[in-house]
Amino acid sequence: MIRTLVSRPVDSLISALSSEEGAVRQDARMALAALGQVAVQPLIRLLESDDSQVRWEAAKALGDIRGEEAVRALVKKLDDNNRDVRWVATAGLMSSGEQALEPLLHELIIKSGSVWVREAGIRVIDSLLDERNREQRRPVLVALKSRAPIFEVPIAAYEALLGLQRGRELTNRGRIGVR
């Protein structure tokens, strides 16, 4: 069934995400996710739909596709006015792993005043914590849970971003020295 759906033009699959029938939407979403990057831009456009069900379907598909563009679009939906859309965007970021961190930190700097973005930030960052990165990420979690997160989160997120950049620079230097 999925093979048949994947062969359909992207536009018809995108249209099917507006169907009244849940099974039709699910099949179309799965086919779009199977198409991968080809479907990302049309799905991102759907995130602006007035219909929260369509936004949910698009966010779910983007979470399944992953990739830089999909992750950036999901981060922007963390403050959607529909809680189900926010939830599926958060779940998509959690499943995207490390590639979600940098865009999320940027969003936390810009939208530290959004309770919804902060709540999603707690879930995503907590899901990415391990022994290797605990020291760098723990301050962001502490700021997110503080009494004054609007002021503390941007600073902690900025410092975490700097730590990520330093880590990349060290990794790149190590690769250059290996030659």
Buried (B, 14 or more C-beta within 10 A) or exposed (E): EEEEBBEBEBEEBBEBBBBEEEEBBBBBBBBBBBBEEEBBEBBBEBBEBEEBBBBBBBBBBBBBBBBBBBBBBBBBBBBBEBEBBBBBBBBBBBEBEEBBBBBBBBBBBEBBEBEBBBBBBBBBBEBBBEEEBEEBBBBBBEBBEEEEBBEBBBBBBBBBBEBBEEEEEEEEEEEEEEE
